[in-house]
Amino acid sequence: MSLSDTEYSILRKTIAARGTARMVLFPVTMIAWASLALIVLTLAEAPVASLLPLAVLAAGFEAIHALHVGVERIGRYLQVYYENLETGPQWETIAMKVGPALPGGGIDPLFTLVFASATFVNILPALALQLRPTAIELGVIGVLHLAMVIRIVRARGAAARQRAIELESFRQIRAQK
């Protein structure tokens, strides 16, 4: 195998491994978040305890986002550097041409609707505790939850633009050689 063939093979395996990791990480994150949220709801006394499950949601989302961004970047690299010949691989190019085949746009690789919904649900334990949050606590809890939702929305928008931007960037880099 040539260095080029080896690189292509390793990068395709990396895409597969990161895709699998993302699919495993999502339910693990949701189970960890739900378990921690239930513990907070049943055992915690301080309303700010709801920030612990929020941290789990944020960490899971950021890890999934990083995996997705990396996979997309590798895919565009492969598309530009390996799919330029008619006889070579064509998966990335063909997949982009097909686009979302399902009505409504297909899948959400970042699980943004689920993460945003979980973020809203995560506020409930803080409001359900016997000790009502003070205005300052409620403000901090609300702002951090809102920041998480804003992050989710921004990441989804960036992910939607990433393919086209990085495809053009890799094409420009290749043209400069």
BAMARGU-27577 format. One record per atom (N, C-alpha, C): residue number from 1; atom name; residue in three letters; x, z, y. Coordinates in nm, 3 decimals. Atoms other than C-alpha are relative to their C-alpha. Layout:
// BAMARGU-27577
NODE pos site code      px      pz      py
NODE NUM   CA  ala       X       Z       Y
...
// end
This chain:
// BAMARGU-27577
NODE pos site code      px      pz      py
NODE   1    N  met   0.083   0.000  -0.119
NODE   1   CA  met   0.000   0.000   0.000
NODE   1    C  met   0.087   0.000   0.125
NODE   2    N  ser  -0.074   0.003  -0.126
NODE   2   CA  ser   0.123  -0.082   0.346
NODE   2    C  ser  -0.038   0.122   0.085
NODE   3    N  leu   0.029  -0.110  -0.092
NODE   3   CA  leu   0.136   0.174   0.625
NODE   3    C  leu  -0.138  -0.019   0.063
NODE   4    N  ser   0.129   0.033  -0.059
NODE   4   CA  ser  -0.164   0.001   0.782
NODE   4    C  ser  -0.115   0.032  -0.097
NODE   5    N  asp   0.103  -0.029   0.101
NODE   5   CA  asp  -0.367   0.022   0.458
NODE   5    C  asp  -0.015   0.149  -0.021
NODE   6    N  thr   0.003  -0.145   0.019
NODE   6   CA  thr  -0.273   0.386   0.417
NODE   6    C  thr  -0.071   0.068   0.117
NODE   7    N  glu   0.064  -0.058  -0.118
NODE   7   CA  glu  -0.374   0.468   0.773
NODE   7    C  glu  -0.151  -0.022  -0.006
NODE   8    N  tyr   0.143   0.030   0.007
NODE   8   CA  tyr  -0.710   0.295   0.731
NODE   8    C  tyr  -0.068   0.089  -0.104
NODE   9    N  ser   0.058  -0.079   0.108
NODE   9   CA  ser  -0.778   0.473   0.402
NODE   9    C  ser  -0.011   0.148   0.038
NODE  10    N  ile   0.001  -0.141  -0.040
NODE  10   CA  ile  -0.686   0.815   0.540
NODE  10    C  ile  -0.103   0.025   0.109
NODE  11    N  leu   0.098  -0.019  -0.108
NODE  11   CA  leu  -0.896   0.769   0.853
NODE  11    C  leu  -0.144  -0.012  -0.051
NODE  12    N  arg   0.135   0.009   0.060
NODE  12   CA  arg  -1.202   0.659   0.648
NODE  12    C  arg  -0.032   0.129  -0.075
NODE  13    N  lys   0.021  -0.127   0.072
NODE  13   CA  lys  -1.156   0.970   0.431
NODE  13    C  lys  -0.022   0.115   0.099
NODE  14    N  thr   0.019  -0.102  -0.103
NODE  14   CA  thr  -1.129   1.181   0.746
NODE  14    C  thr  -0.142  -0.005   0.055
NODE  15    N  ile   0.138   0.015  -0.046
NODE  15   CA  ile  -1.460   1.041   0.871
NODE  15    C  ile  -0.096   0.061  -0.101
NODE  16    N  ala   0.088  -0.053   0.105
NODE  16   CA  ala  -1.624   1.123   0.538
NODE  16    C  ala   0.007   0.152  -0.007
NODE  17    N  ala  -0.017  -0.145   0.010
NODE  17   CA  ala  -1.480   1.475   0.526
NODE  17    C  ala  -0.064   0.071   0.119
NODE  18    N  arg   0.058  -0.064  -0.119
NODE  18   CA  arg  -1.582   1.556   0.884
NODE  18    C  arg  -0.151  -0.013   0.001
NODE  19    N  gly   0.145   0.016   0.010
NODE  19   CA  gly  -1.929   1.416   0.826
NODE  19    C  gly  -0.060   0.102  -0.096
NODE  20    N  thr   0.046  -0.099   0.096
NODE  20   CA  thr  -1.969   1.637   0.522
NODE  20    C  thr   0.012   0.141   0.058
NODE  21    N  ala  -0.019  -0.132  -0.061
NODE  21   CA  ala  -1.828   1.939   0.708
NODE  21    C  ala  -0.112   0.029   0.100
NODE  22    N  arg   0.107  -0.017  -0.100
NODE  22   CA  arg  -2.084   1.885   0.985
NODE  22    C  arg  -0.132   0.032  -0.068
NODE  23    N  met   0.126  -0.022   0.072
NODE  23   CA  met  -2.370   1.870   0.735
NODE  23    C  met  -0.003   0.136  -0.069
NODE  24    N  val  -0.006  -0.134   0.060
NODE  24   CA  val  -2.253   2.194   0.569
NODE  24    C  val  -0.002   0.106   0.109
NODE  25    N  leu  -0.008  -0.097  -0.108
NODE  25   CA  leu  -2.178   2.372   0.895
NODE  25    C  leu  -0.135   0.026   0.066
NODE  26    N  phe   0.129  -0.019  -0.064
NODE  26   CA  phe  -2.526   2.316   1.034
NODE  26    C  phe  -0.086   0.106  -0.070
NODE  27    N  pro   0.082  -0.106   0.062
NODE  27   CA  pro  -2.723   2.516   0.772
NODE  27    C  pro   0.071   0.136  -0.002
NODE  28    N  val  -0.073  -0.127  -0.003
NODE  28   CA  val  -2.446   2.779   0.760
NODE  28    C  val  -0.020   0.067   0.136
NODE  29    N  thr   0.021  -0.053  -0.135
NODE  29   CA  thr  -2.477   2.821   1.137
NODE  29    C  thr  -0.142   0.053   0.016
NODE  30    N  met   0.140  -0.043  -0.015
NODE  30   CA  met  -2.856   2.841   1.122
NODE  30    C  met  -0.029   0.128  -0.081
NODE  31    N  ile   0.020  -0.120   0.082
NODE  31   CA  ile  -2.850   3.098   0.840
NODE  31    C  ile   0.068   0.120   0.064
NODE  32    N  ala  -0.072  -0.109  -0.067
NODE  32   CA  ala  -2.588   3.309   1.019
NODE  32    C  ala  -0.075   0.044   0.125
NODE  33    N  trp   0.073  -0.034  -0.122
NODE  33   CA  trp  -2.783   3.289   1.345
NODE  33    C  trp  -0.130   0.074  -0.032
NODE  34    N  ala   0.128  -0.062   0.033
NODE  34   CA  ala  -3.120   3.372   1.185
NODE  34    C  ala   0.021   0.141  -0.055
NODE  35    N  ser  -0.028  -0.133   0.056
NODE  35   CA  ser  -2.969   3.664   0.993
NODE  35    C  ser   0.038   0.097   0.111
NODE  36    N  leu  -0.042  -0.087  -0.109
NODE  36   CA  leu  -2.802   3.806   1.301
NODE  36    C  leu  -0.115   0.026   0.097
NODE  37    N  ala   0.116  -0.020  -0.088
NODE  37   CA  ala  -3.114   3.751   1.514
NODE  37    C  ala  -0.098   0.100  -0.062
NODE  38    N  leu   0.088  -0.095   0.068
NODE  38   CA  leu  -3.320   3.940   1.254
NODE  38    C  leu   0.057   0.141   0.006
NODE  39    N  ile  -0.065  -0.131  -0.011
NODE  39   CA  ile  -3.069   4.225   1.253
NODE  39    C  ile  -0.017   0.055   0.140
NODE  40    N  val   0.016  -0.043  -0.139
NODE  40   CA  val  -3.081   4.239   1.633
NODE  40    C  val  -0.144   0.043   0.024
NODE  41    N  leu   0.142  -0.031  -0.021
NODE  41   CA  leu  -3.461   4.236   1.629
NODE  41    C  leu  -0.039   0.131  -0.065
NODE  42    N  thr   0.042  -0.119   0.073
NODE  42   CA  thr  -3.488   4.513   1.373
NODE  42    C  thr   0.085   0.124   0.028
NODE  43    N  leu  -0.088  -0.117  -0.012
NODE  43   CA  leu  -3.189   4.738   1.449
NODE  43    C  leu   0.056   0.025   0.139
NODE  44    N  ala  -0.066  -0.017  -0.130
NODE  44   CA  ala  -3.058   4.677   1.799
NODE  44    C  ala  -0.089   0.072   0.099
NODE  45    N  glu   0.074  -0.067  -0.106
NODE  45   CA  glu  -3.156   4.887   2.093
NODE  45    C  glu   0.027  -0.063   0.136
NODE  46    N  ala  -0.035   0.060  -0.129
NODE  46   CA  ala  -2.977   4.708   2.375
NODE  46    C  ala  -0.044  -0.146   0.004
NODE  47    N  pro   0.044   0.141  -0.011
NODE  47   CA  pro  -3.137   4.382   2.494
NODE  47    C  pro   0.114  -0.101   0.001
NODE  48    N  val  -0.112   0.093  -0.002
NODE  48   CA  val  -2.794   4.228   2.548
NODE  48    C  val   0.053  -0.031  -0.140
NODE  49    N  ala  -0.040   0.029   0.137
NODE  49   CA  ala  -2.749   4.239   2.171
NODE  49    C  ala  -0.044  -0.140  -0.041
NODE  50    N  ser   0.044   0.137   0.031
NODE  50   CA  ser  -2.936   3.906   2.170
NODE  50    C  ser   0.109  -0.102   0.032
NODE  51    N  leu  -0.110   0.091  -0.030
NODE  51   CA  leu  -2.613   3.754   2.302
NODE  51    C  leu   0.090  -0.022  -0.122
NODE  52    N  leu  -0.080   0.018   0.121
NODE  52   CA  leu  -2.444   3.805   1.963
NODE  52    C  leu  -0.050  -0.120  -0.081
NODE  53    N  pro   0.043   0.121   0.071
NODE  53   CA  pro  -2.666   3.555   1.778
NODE  53    C  pro   0.014  -0.126   0.086
NODE  54    N  leu  -0.022   0.116  -0.087
NODE  54   CA  leu  -2.641   3.326   2.082
NODE  54    C  leu   0.144  -0.050  -0.013
NODE  55    N  ala  -0.140   0.038   0.018
NODE  55   CA  ala  -2.263   3.329   2.038
NODE  55    C  ala   0.018  -0.077  -0.131
NODE  56    N  val  -0.007   0.072   0.127
NODE  56   CA  val  -2.310   3.219   1.676
NODE  56    C  val  -0.056  -0.141   0.017
NODE  57    N  leu   0.056   0.132  -0.027
NODE  57   CA  leu  -2.534   2.933   1.790
NODE  57    C  leu   0.097  -0.086   0.079
NODE  58    N  ala  -0.094   0.075  -0.084
NODE  58   CA  ala  -2.285   2.829   2.056
NODE  58    C  ala   0.122  -0.045  -0.080
NODE  59    N  ala  -0.119   0.035   0.079
NODE  59   CA  ala  -1.989   2.839   1.818
NODE  59    C  ala  -0.033  -0.109  -0.102
NODE  60    N  gly   0.041   0.102   0.097
NODE  60   CA  gly  -2.177   2.639   1.552
NODE  60    C  gly  -0.022  -0.134   0.067
NODE  61    N  phe   0.026   0.125  -0.070
NODE  61   CA  phe  -2.292   2.381   1.804
NODE  61    C  phe   0.130  -0.065   0.045
NODE  62    N  glu  -0.127   0.056  -0.048
NODE  62   CA  glu  -1.944   2.338   1.953
NODE  62    C  glu   0.082  -0.057  -0.115
NODE  63    N  ala  -0.074   0.052   0.116
NODE  63   CA  ala  -1.789   2.295   1.607
NODE  63    C  ala  -0.061  -0.132  -0.047
NODE  64    N  ile   0.068   0.123   0.041
NODE  64   CA  ile  -2.050   2.035   1.510
NODE  64    C  ile   0.025  -0.111   0.101
NODE  65    N  his  -0.025   0.098  -0.105
NODE  65   CA  his  -2.004   1.859   1.843
NODE  65    C  his   0.143  -0.054  -0.011
NODE  66    N  ala  -0.140   0.043   0.012
NODE  66   CA  ala  -1.625   1.850   1.801
NODE  66    C  ala   0.020  -0.092  -0.121
NODE  67    N  leu  -0.010   0.085   0.119
NODE  67   CA  leu  -1.657   1.708   1.449
NODE  67    C  leu  -0.060  -0.138   0.027
NODE  68    N  his   0.066   0.128  -0.029
NODE  68   CA  his  -1.899   1.439   1.571
NODE  68    C  his   0.084  -0.085   0.095
NODE  69    N  val  -0.079   0.074  -0.097
NODE  69   CA  val  -1.685   1.340   1.869
NODE  69    C  val   0.125  -0.058  -0.067
NODE  70    N  gly  -0.118   0.048   0.071
NODE  70   CA  gly  -1.378   1.313   1.646
NODE  70    C  gly  -0.031  -0.116  -0.093
NODE  71    N  val   0.040   0.107   0.091
NODE  71   CA  val  -1.559   1.099   1.390
NODE  71    C  val  -0.028  -0.128   0.077
NODE  72    N  glu   0.030   0.118  -0.081
NODE  72   CA  glu  -1.688   0.864   1.657
NODE  72    C  glu   0.128  -0.063   0.056
NODE  73    N  arg  -0.126   0.053  -0.056
NODE  73   CA  arg  -1.342   0.831   1.812
NODE  73    C  arg   0.079  -0.073  -0.108
NODE  74    N  ile  -0.069   0.067   0.110
NODE  74   CA  ile  -1.185   0.749   1.476
NODE  74    C  ile  -0.070  -0.131  -0.034
NODE  75    N  gly   0.076   0.121   0.030
NODE  75   CA  gly  -1.464   0.499   1.411
NODE  75    C  gly   0.028  -0.113   0.099
NODE  76    N  arg  -0.028   0.105  -0.099
NODE  76   CA  arg  -1.399   0.314   1.737
NODE  76    C  arg   0.143  -0.049  -0.016
NODE  77    N  tyr  -0.137   0.041   0.025
NODE  77   CA  tyr  -1.026   0.313   1.665
NODE  77    C  tyr   0.005  -0.099  -0.116
NODE  78    N  leu   0.003   0.090   0.115
NODE  78   CA  leu  -1.088   0.158   1.325
NODE  78    C  leu  -0.065  -0.133   0.035
NODE  79    N  gln   0.071   0.122  -0.038
NODE  79   CA  gln  -1.329  -0.090   1.477
NODE  79    C  gln   0.091  -0.095   0.078
NODE  80    N  val  -0.085   0.084  -0.084
NODE  80   CA  val  -1.076  -0.216   1.731
NODE  80    C  val   0.127  -0.044  -0.072
NODE  81    N  tyr  -0.130   0.032   0.059
NODE  81   CA  tyr  -0.758  -0.203   1.527
NODE  81    C  tyr  -0.007  -0.056  -0.142
NODE  82    N  tyr   0.008   0.047   0.138
NODE  82   CA  tyr  -0.885  -0.292   1.179
NODE  82    C  tyr  -0.112  -0.099  -0.027
NODE  83    N  glu   0.115   0.086   0.026
NODE  83   CA  glu  -1.207  -0.487   1.214
NODE  83    C  glu  -0.001  -0.126   0.086
NODE  84    N  asn  -0.007   0.117  -0.085
NODE  84   CA  asn  -1.086  -0.775   1.423
NODE  84    C  asn   0.015  -0.131  -0.077
NODE  85    N  leu  -0.012   0.120   0.083
NODE  85   CA  leu  -1.046  -1.017   1.133
NODE  85    C  leu  -0.126  -0.017  -0.083
NODE  86    N  glu   0.120   0.027   0.080
NODE  86   CA  glu  -1.331  -1.185   0.948
NODE  86    C  glu   0.014   0.049  -0.145
NODE  87    N  thr  -0.021  -0.039   0.139
NODE  87   CA  thr  -1.174  -1.094   0.614
NODE  87    C  thr   0.023   0.149  -0.017
NODE  88    N  gly  -0.029  -0.143   0.008
NODE  88   CA  gly  -1.108  -0.729   0.697
NODE  88    C  gly  -0.127   0.084  -0.010
NODE  89    N  pro   0.115  -0.090   0.005
NODE  89   CA  pro  -1.335  -0.426   0.689
NODE  89    C  pro  -0.092  -0.026   0.120
NODE  90    N  gln   0.097   0.025  -0.108
NODE  90   CA  gln  -1.651  -0.453   0.899
NODE  90    C  gln  -0.102   0.113   0.018
NODE  91    N  trp   0.102  -0.105  -0.003
NODE  91   CA  trp  -1.838  -0.122   0.852
NODE  91    C  trp  -0.035   0.046   0.141
NODE  92    N  glu   0.028  -0.053  -0.134
NODE  92   CA  glu  -1.805   0.014   1.208
NODE  92    C  glu  -0.069  -0.105   0.088
NODE  93    N  thr   0.058   0.107  -0.080
NODE  93   CA  thr  -1.885  -0.321   1.372
NODE  93    C  thr  -0.144  -0.028  -0.041
NODE  94    N  ile   0.135   0.029   0.050
NODE  94   CA  ile  -2.187  -0.390   1.151
NODE  94    C  ile  -0.093   0.117   0.029
NODE  95    N  ala   0.084  -0.118  -0.025
NODE  95   CA  ala  -2.317  -0.033   1.185
NODE  95    C  ala  -0.044   0.006   0.146
NODE  96    N  met   0.038   0.001  -0.142
NODE  96   CA  met  -2.310  -0.063   1.565
NODE  96    C  met  -0.102  -0.109   0.029
NODE  97    N  lys   0.094   0.109  -0.023
NODE  97   CA  lys  -2.494  -0.396   1.551
NODE  97    C  lys  -0.139   0.034  -0.051
NODE  98    N  val   0.130  -0.038   0.057
NODE  98   CA  val  -2.769  -0.255   1.329
NODE  98    C  val  -0.069   0.099   0.092
NODE  99    N  gly   0.058  -0.100  -0.088
NODE  99   CA  gly  -2.823   0.042   1.558
NODE  99    C  gly  -0.096   0.090  -0.076
NODE 100    N  pro   0.096  -0.088   0.067
NODE 100   CA  pro  -3.093   0.299   1.488
NODE 100    C  pro  -0.109  -0.082  -0.069
NODE 101    N  ala   0.097   0.079   0.076
NODE 101   CA  ala  -3.306   0.149   1.213
NODE 101    C  ala  -0.135   0.070  -0.012
NODE 102    N  leu   0.123  -0.075   0.014
NODE 102   CA  leu  -3.568   0.422   1.219
NODE 102    C  leu  -0.080  -0.001   0.131
NODE 103    N  pro   0.080  -0.011  -0.123
NODE 103   CA  pro  -3.859   0.433   1.463
NODE 103    C  pro   0.035   0.130   0.073
NODE 104    N  gly  -0.033  -0.119  -0.078
NODE 104   CA  gly  -3.778   0.676   1.742
NODE 104    C  gly   0.148   0.025   0.013
NODE 105    N  gly  -0.142  -0.012  -0.025
NODE 105   CA  gly  -3.402   0.624   1.733
NODE 105    C  gly   0.084   0.057  -0.112
NODE 106    N  gly  -0.082  -0.046   0.112
NODE 106   CA  gly  -3.294   0.762   1.398
NODE 106    C  gly   0.033   0.147   0.006
NODE 107    N  ile  -0.038  -0.140   0.014
NODE 107   CA  ile  -3.106   1.084   1.340
NODE 107    C  ile   0.067   0.053   0.126
NODE 108    N  asp  -0.071  -0.067  -0.109
NODE 108   CA  asp  -2.961   1.335   1.583
NODE 108    C  asp   0.124   0.065  -0.060
NODE 109    N  pro  -0.120  -0.052   0.066
NODE 109   CA  pro  -2.600   1.392   1.472
NODE 109    C  pro   0.044   0.137   0.051
NODE 110    N  leu  -0.035  -0.131  -0.055
NODE 110   CA  leu  -2.572   1.702   1.692
NODE 110    C  leu  -0.108   0.105  -0.024
NODE 111    N  phe   0.111  -0.093   0.028
NODE 111   CA  phe  -2.901   1.860   1.580
NODE 111    C  phe  -0.047   0.070   0.128
NODE 112    N  thr   0.025  -0.061  -0.130
NODE 112   CA  thr  -2.978   1.916   1.948
NODE 112    C  thr  -0.138   0.064   0.012
NODE 113    N  leu   0.134  -0.059  -0.009
NODE 113   CA  leu  -3.352   1.977   1.913
NODE 113    C  leu  -0.004   0.134  -0.072
NODE 114    N  val  -0.001  -0.126   0.075
NODE 114   CA  val  -3.293   2.246   1.651
NODE 114    C  val   0.082   0.105   0.074
NODE 115    N  phe  -0.081  -0.097  -0.074
NODE 115   CA  phe  -3.014   2.412   1.851
NODE 115    C  phe  -0.071   0.046   0.127
NODE 116    N  ala   0.072  -0.040  -0.121
NODE 116   CA  ala  -3.220   2.407   2.172
NODE 116    C  ala  -0.118   0.091  -0.034
NODE 117    N  ser   0.113  -0.084   0.042
NODE 117   CA  ser  -3.523   2.548   1.991
NODE 117    C  ser   0.048   0.139  -0.042
NODE 118    N  ala  -0.055  -0.130   0.044
NODE 118   CA  ala  -3.314   2.821   1.828
NODE 118    C  ala   0.046   0.082   0.121
NODE 119    N  thr  -0.043  -0.071  -0.120
NODE 119   CA  thr  -3.172   2.907   2.170
NODE 119    C  thr  -0.119   0.063   0.071
NODE 120    N  phe   0.120  -0.058  -0.062
NODE 120   CA  phe  -3.522   2.957   2.312
NODE 120    C  phe  -0.054   0.115  -0.085
NODE 121    N  val   0.048  -0.105   0.089
NODE 121   CA  val  -3.626   3.160   2.008
NODE 121    C  val   0.090   0.123   0.008
NODE 122    N  asn  -0.097  -0.108  -0.005
NODE 122   CA  asn  -3.312   3.369   2.046
NODE 122    C  asn  -0.028   0.100   0.111
NODE 123    N  ile   0.032  -0.092  -0.110
NODE 123   CA  ile  -3.445   3.522   2.369
NODE 123    C  ile  -0.102   0.104  -0.046
NODE 124    N  leu   0.109  -0.089   0.042
NODE 124   CA  leu  -3.739   3.682   2.183
NODE 124    C  leu   0.045   0.139  -0.041
NODE 125    N  pro  -0.039  -0.137   0.033
NODE 125   CA  pro  -3.547   3.974   2.031
NODE 125    C  pro   0.028   0.086   0.122
NODE 126    N  ala  -0.029  -0.077  -0.121
NODE 126   CA  ala  -3.431   4.081   2.377
NODE 126    C  ala  -0.129   0.047   0.066
NODE 127    N  leu   0.128  -0.036  -0.063
NODE 127   CA  leu  -3.791   4.082   2.499
NODE 127    C  leu  -0.085   0.090  -0.089
NODE 128    N  ala   0.082  -0.076   0.095
NODE 128   CA  ala  -3.931   4.247   2.185
NODE 128    C  ala   0.053   0.141  -0.026
NODE 129    N  leu  -0.057  -0.131   0.026
NODE 129   CA  leu  -3.702   4.550   2.179
NODE 129    C  leu  -0.077   0.107   0.076
NODE 130    N  gln   0.069  -0.112  -0.064
NODE 130   CA  gln  -3.841   4.892   2.267
NODE 130    C  gln   0.050   0.023   0.142
NODE 131    N  leu  -0.057  -0.015  -0.134
NODE 131   CA  leu  -3.605   4.921   2.559
NODE 131    C  leu  -0.010  -0.134   0.072
NODE 132    N  arg   0.015   0.124  -0.077
NODE 132   CA  arg  -3.712   4.655   2.805
NODE 132    C  arg   0.127  -0.027   0.079
NODE 133    N  pro  -0.121   0.030  -0.076
NODE 133   CA  pro  -3.425   4.472   2.970
NODE 133    C  pro  -0.020   0.025   0.149
NODE 134    N  thr   0.004  -0.014  -0.145
NODE 134   CA  thr  -3.342   4.555   3.329
NODE 134    C  thr   0.003  -0.140   0.060
NODE 135    N  ala  -0.003   0.130  -0.067
NODE 135   CA  ala  -3.357   4.277   3.584
NODE 135    C  ala   0.137  -0.066  -0.014
NODE 136    N  ile  -0.136   0.054   0.014
NODE 136   CA  ile  -2.979   4.238   3.566
NODE 136    C  ile   0.022  -0.049  -0.142
NODE 137    N  glu  -0.015   0.042   0.139
NODE 137   CA  glu  -2.980   4.227   3.185
NODE 137    C  glu  -0.079  -0.127  -0.028
NODE 138    N  leu   0.085   0.118   0.021
NODE 138   CA  leu  -3.266   3.979   3.183
NODE 138    C  leu   0.062  -0.122   0.067
NODE 139    N  gly  -0.066   0.110  -0.070
NODE 139   CA  gly  -3.082   3.767   3.440
NODE 139    C  gly   0.119  -0.053  -0.076
NODE 140    N  val  -0.120   0.041   0.076
NODE 140   CA  val  -2.760   3.763   3.239
NODE 140    C  val  -0.043  -0.071  -0.129
NODE 141    N  ile   0.049   0.059   0.125
NODE 141   CA  ile  -2.945   3.693   2.913
NODE 141    C  ile  -0.060  -0.138   0.027
NODE 142    N  gly   0.064   0.127  -0.033
NODE 142   CA  gly  -3.152   3.419   3.076
NODE 142    C  gly   0.101  -0.107   0.041
NODE 143    N  val  -0.099   0.097  -0.048
NODE 143   CA  val  -2.856   3.252   3.249
NODE 143    C  val   0.086  -0.050  -0.116
NODE 144    N  leu  -0.083   0.043   0.113
NODE 144   CA  leu  -2.646   3.247   2.931
NODE 144    C  leu  -0.078  -0.089  -0.097
NODE 145    N  his   0.081   0.086   0.086
NODE 145   CA  his  -2.932   3.103   2.727
NODE 145    C  his  -0.024  -0.136   0.067
NODE 146    N  leu   0.017   0.125  -0.074
NODE 146   CA  leu  -2.997   2.843   2.998
NODE 146    C  leu   0.129  -0.082  -0.003
NODE 147    N  ala  -0.130   0.070   0.007
NODE 147   CA  ala  -2.625   2.757   3.002
NODE 147    C  ala   0.017  -0.067  -0.135
NODE 148    N  met  -0.009   0.060   0.133
NODE 148   CA  met  -2.644   2.695   2.628
NODE 148    C  met  -0.087  -0.125  -0.009
NODE 149    N  val   0.089   0.117   0.003
NODE 149   CA  val  -2.941   2.460   2.666
NODE 149    C  val   0.058  -0.114   0.083
NODE 150    N  ile  -0.062   0.103  -0.084
NODE 150   CA  ile  -2.766   2.275   2.950
NODE 150    C  ile   0.118  -0.063  -0.074
NODE 151    N  arg  -0.113   0.053   0.078
NODE 151   CA  arg  -2.456   2.240   2.731
NODE 151    C  arg  -0.048  -0.095  -0.109
NODE 152    N  ile   0.056   0.084   0.106
NODE 152   CA  ile  -2.666   2.098   2.448
NODE 152    C  ile  -0.045  -0.134   0.057
NODE 153    N  val   0.051   0.123  -0.062
NODE 153   CA  val  -2.834   1.845   2.677
NODE 153    C  val   0.116  -0.088   0.047
NODE 154    N  arg  -0.115   0.077  -0.048
NODE 154   CA  arg  -2.504   1.740   2.835
NODE 154    C  arg   0.079  -0.061  -0.116
NODE 155    N  ala  -0.074   0.051   0.116
NODE 155   CA  ala  -2.333   1.705   2.496
NODE 155    C  ala  -0.075  -0.116  -0.064
NODE 156    N  arg   0.080   0.109   0.058
NODE 156   CA  arg  -2.620   1.490   2.369
NODE 156    C  arg   0.015  -0.127   0.083
NODE 157    N  gly  -0.017   0.115  -0.087
NODE 157   CA  gly  -2.591   1.262   2.671
NODE 157    C  gly   0.138  -0.062  -0.013
NODE 158    N  ala  -0.136   0.050   0.016
NODE 158   CA  ala  -2.214   1.234   2.635
NODE 158    C  ala   0.016  -0.070  -0.135
NODE 159    N  ala  -0.010   0.061   0.132
NODE 159   CA  ala  -2.247   1.159   2.264
NODE 159    C  ala  -0.069  -0.136  -0.003
NODE 160    N  ala   0.072   0.127  -0.004
NODE 160   CA  ala  -2.497   0.883   2.340
NODE 160    C  ala   0.083  -0.110   0.068
NODE 161    N  arg  -0.083   0.097  -0.073
NODE 161   CA  arg  -2.245   0.715   2.575
NODE 161    C  arg   0.136  -0.021  -0.064
NODE 162    N  gln  -0.137  -0.001   0.051
NODE 162   CA  gln  -1.932   0.784   2.371
NODE 162    C  gln   0.040  -0.130  -0.067
NODE 163    N  arg  -0.040   0.121   0.074
NODE 163   CA  arg  -1.936   0.477   2.143
NODE 163    C  arg   0.041  -0.112   0.092
NODE 164    N  ala  -0.027   0.113  -0.088
NODE 164   CA  ala  -1.954   0.220   2.418
NODE 164    C  ala   0.124   0.025   0.086
NODE 165    N  ile  -0.114  -0.032  -0.086
NODE 165   CA  ile  -1.702   0.398   2.642
NODE 165    C  ile   0.131  -0.007  -0.078
NODE 166    N  glu  -0.125  -0.003   0.076
NODE 166   CA  glu  -1.444   0.456   2.371
NODE 166    C  glu   0.032  -0.136  -0.062
NODE 167    N  leu  -0.025   0.134   0.051
NODE 167   CA  leu  -1.488   0.111   2.222
NODE 167    C  leu   0.071  -0.083   0.107
NODE 168    N  glu  -0.062   0.073  -0.110
NODE 168   CA  glu  -1.404  -0.039   2.561
NODE 168    C  glu   0.141   0.053   0.029
NODE 169    N  ser  -0.132  -0.059  -0.024
NODE 169   CA  ser  -1.114   0.205   2.609
NODE 169    C  ser   0.101  -0.047  -0.103
NODE 170    N  phe  -0.092   0.046   0.104
NODE 170   CA  phe  -0.958   0.115   2.274
NODE 170    C  phe   0.029  -0.150   0.014
NODE 171    N  arg  -0.023   0.144  -0.021
NODE 171   CA  arg  -1.005  -0.256   2.350
NODE 171    C  arg   0.099  -0.022   0.113
NODE 172    N  gln  -0.094   0.012  -0.112
NODE 172   CA  gln  -0.823  -0.215   2.682
NODE 172    C  gln   0.141   0.041  -0.040
NODE 173    N  ile  -0.131  -0.046   0.047
NODE 173   CA  ile  -0.541  -0.021   2.519
NODE 173    C  ile   0.064  -0.107  -0.088
NODE 174    N  arg  -0.052   0.104   0.091
NODE 174   CA  arg  -0.504  -0.289   2.253
NODE 174    C  arg   0.042  -0.125   0.078
NODE 175    N  ala  -0.031   0.120  -0.079
NODE 175   CA  ala  -0.506  -0.569   2.513
NODE 175    C  ala   0.130   0.020   0.080
NODE 176    N  gln  -0.121  -0.028  -0.077
NODE 176   CA  gln  -0.219  -0.399   2.701
NODE 176    C  gln   0.127  -0.013  -0.084
NODE 177    N  lys  -0.118   0.010   0.088
NODE 177   CA  lys   0.012  -0.423   2.398
NODE 177    C  lys   0.057  -0.138  -0.001
// end
